[in-house]
Amino acid sequence: MADEIKVEVPAKFEKLVGEVEKMSIVELAELVKVLEAKFGVSAAVPVAVAVAAGPVEEKTAFNVELKEVGAKKIDVIKVVRDVTAKGLKESKDLVDAAAAGTAQMVKEGVKKEEAAEIQKKFEAAGAKVIIK
């Protein structure tokens, strides 16, 4: 091989490296499988580990969408008014649009805890929301 890289092999590994050099590719593949099984390791490059090692940003702002209104429409309108501080007409229009099958944004950019509280209020009124 013309592009062969010269690597200095420590004396204690010369015999082992010499034996490995004499093996065919099929024998090397078999040796790798035996070593993986024997020592419980993998010869695969740990690409996923390198990616996961980077900093993971935790989401801090959540949006709450009204997905389904349920049977208690008036109660859901009251929750929308309470959560958003919108007027009666705006709250009713939002609930009507959600009842027609179009998910409606109720609140944007809230903390996880606040989003969970809003979800509980809607569920108590019989509605379903999505937190994104």
Buried (B, 14 or more C-beta within 10 A) or exposed (E): EEEEEEEEEEEEEEEEEEEEEEEEEEEEEEEEEEEEEEEEEEEEEEEEEEEEEEEEEEEEEBBBBBBBBBEBBEBBBBBBBEBBEBEEEEBBBBBBBBBEEEBBBBBEEBEEEBBEEBBEBBEEBBBBBBBE
